[in-house]
Amino acid sequence: MALYVPRAFSVDDPAAIDALIDEHPFATLMTPALPEPFISHVPLLRDRDGAKLALLGHFARANPHWEHAAQATSTAIFHGPHAYVSPTWYESPPSAVPTWNFATVHVHGRLEVLPSPADAECVLHALVERFEGHAPDAWRFSLQGRARDAMVSNIVAFRIVAERVSAKFKLSQNRTPTDRRRVVDALVGSDHAESRAAGDWMRRFTSDG
């Protein structure tokens, strides 16, 4: 499952890759299988130890994906902001065609099931802390007794240690600086939140954005 990445759009900066995973953690997780691949949509937490990237998450125990995940290399696909780009935004529109700007990170690695209830609780705690935040009324994993045991037993925690990472930020790097600025201006002025997010991403991750 190789990602097509032209040189102009290739990203190898760990900080940029981490930013996309952290800000867009809801991933598409794919594991090859016959007669068709297993695909799950799950939030994944980045767990970077130095230069080594790992991901933490969990399946519902009823999801058969986890039972087959050790048989092949899985791919977690993180989708960043994306938006349509009109050629009318360029300095010379007649010489251009429409396109789509986007940012994505693909993390490839073997999925390791973490079988113990303690592992499952750790992953649950990490997910809740990450997405609930620290507001006074934030929900916390405070169930006790049978309710707690039932919740934990109904999930399967896992970890993916990255064997390969492919990052593609297609953000008009193949256009002139003037065209890039015009695309940013059009996107950030859009009525659509996703387009504005794509414009902000261009400002952050292109040299003259």
C-alpha angles and dihedrals in degrees: 000000000000120000115226105234120174112209093250091060100040118118126194099161107120091208092057092045091049091049093055093047093046096046096040104032098155101102139185106233117200130185120183115240141146134290086012138347124268112245126187132172110220141153110249128196122217114236108183119182105189108302094345116097122207133172130214127203146125142236129216103258089235090061107096091207093091093055092060101034096097092059097075143007111283126213124215112201118201116195117208128188117315137180145169115262118208120212087222087076093064126092091245106030099176091065095053141068133212119276142168125245119209146147126222140166124204117198115194123195148116114283113232116200113222100213106187125092088232090060091049091050092050092053092046091050091049093050093047093048091049098048103029093050124198104297115139091247095045115137115251132195094253102139114134138200120355094355091056093045091049093051093048094045091053094064136062116212122211144179129210118200108203115244093174135007125199119189125185120184106179098187105147093278087146091062128079120271089252092054091047091053091049091051091050091050092050094047098046089049093053125117089227119088093212091055091049089050090052090051091051090049089054090052091052101042109033119076096239099029 
